[in-house]
Amino acid sequence: MSEHATLLIALGALLLLGMATDGIGKLTRLPRVTLLLLFGFAVGPGGLDLLPDRSEQWFELITTIALTMIGFLLGGKLSRQGIFRHGRAVMGYSVLIALLTSGGVIIGLLLLNTPPPLAVLLGAIAAATDPATTIEVIRESGKDNRITRTLLGIVAVDDAWGLIIFSVALAVAAVLTGNGSLYQSILHGVWDIGGALLLGLAIGIPAALLTGRLRPGEPTILEALGVVILCAGLTDWLEVSPFLAAMTLGMVIVNLARHHTRPFHVIDDFDRPFLVLFFVLAGAQLELLGLLEIGLLGSAYVLLRVVSRFAGAWSAGAWLHTPVNESNRLALSLMPQAGVAMGMGLVAAERYPEFSETLISVVIGSTVLFEILGPILTRRALQAETGKRSSE
């Protein structure tokens, strides 16, 4: 069988079986994301090994496109009105959760006699979340209320805080080890974030002015896909964050395109195939061996991340005078961790090879745990919020 035939058959089968998870989810009450990840693991190298040999190359491409689409749609929700309405809560929760998560993990690991550079790197990685998983669970729930809007705002900016913290951590680790480049670490962080923001502006401003003219007030699917895929390709070429660039792009368009009545809603359903493939192929990358090798350090990392996330949410809730139950639900909803954390772990392992084995085993093991259980916790948090509102 030719390589192209194998590719098309595999993609078609994955999409159809991925669609079947909707029905299975209704029977098992498991989130669709968890089912897709488990399905991907079952057909991947860690399970039955049914995927073609080049599936890892698909994953890189599909991950870039999926994250770009998610970031773009999320940025499209960050209108001036929404920012003014929820901005204080979003910034308060996102900043304090990110800072206290990193700080709590670092302090906890240092108390366990972890080498300071390793503790700093793991603490920075702990701040990362998985926006794709959180957004997919929110979409599946069908809820649109204060807590889901706040949660969407948090995951929109959370990656930016995570990248800033990680860039600082790389610089601190360079000083502590004495064998890294402080200048290179800072420059890498500035480019990853600043380059993404500049790219989003560079595409977003002309797109806001030019799109939505062929069909008055409503961009066509060709315009929407053209803008998003162009952004995805440029982020890959320039090596900047696709999520941040696309989020900036969506935010610029929704705030500048005054003639748009429904900006780029046509892409809402078009991203579904990419997300199905993204989660299935992400599941295929999971290795249970990493979970088994997590050890004492990894277990401490997981526990410290969970506790610190709640501490950050409680602190933000106290500052914003938010009920404790609402802060608990937000903390639970922000447990998923996947691609961004893995990318940070790989960068840190490459920069500091003396810690590479420990970093990779802890990050992979915790990612498996948080990615499988995280969507369940997010769904549970949203259901608890709904139940509370219905009872009031």
Sequence and secondary structure as in RCSB ss.txt:
>XXXX:A:sequence
MSEHATLLIALGALLLLGMATDGIGKLTRLPRVTLLLLFGFAVGPGGLDLLPDRSEQWFELITTIALTMIGFLLG
GKLSRQGIFRHGRAVMGYSVLIALLTSGGVIIGLLLLNTPPPLAVLLGAIAAATDPATTIEVIRESGKDNRITRT
LLGIVAVDDAWGLIIFSVALAVAAVLTGNGSLYQSILHGVWDIGGALLLGLAIGIPAALLTGRLRPGEPTILEAL
GVVILCAGLTDWLEVSPFLAAMTLGMVIVNLARHHTRPFHVIDDFDRPFLVLFFVLAGAQLELLGLLEIGLLGSA
YVLLRVVSRFAGAWSAGAWLHTPVNESNRLALSLMPQAGVAMGMGLVAAERYPEFSETLISVVIGSTVLFEILGP
ILTRRALQAETGKRSSE
>XXXX:A:secstr
  HHHHHHHHHHHHHHHHHHHHHHHHHH   HHHHHHHHHHHHSTTTT  S TTHHHHHHHHHHHHHHHHHHHHH
TT  HHHHHHHHHHHHHHHHHHHHHHHHHHHHHHHHTT  HHHHHHHHHHHT   HHHHHHHHHHHT  SHHHHH
HHHHHHHHHHHHHHHHHHHHHHHHHHHSSS HHHHHHHHHIIIIIHHHHHHHHHHHHHHHTTTTTTTS  HHHHH
HHHHHHHHHHHHHT  HHHHHHHHHHHHHHH TT SSTTTTHHHHTHHHHHHHHHHHHHH  HHHHHT HHHHHH
HHHHHHHHHHHHHHHHHHHHT  HHHHHHHHHHT    HHHHHHHHHHHHH GGGHHHHHHHHHHHHHHHHHHHH
HHHHHHHHHHHHHHHH 
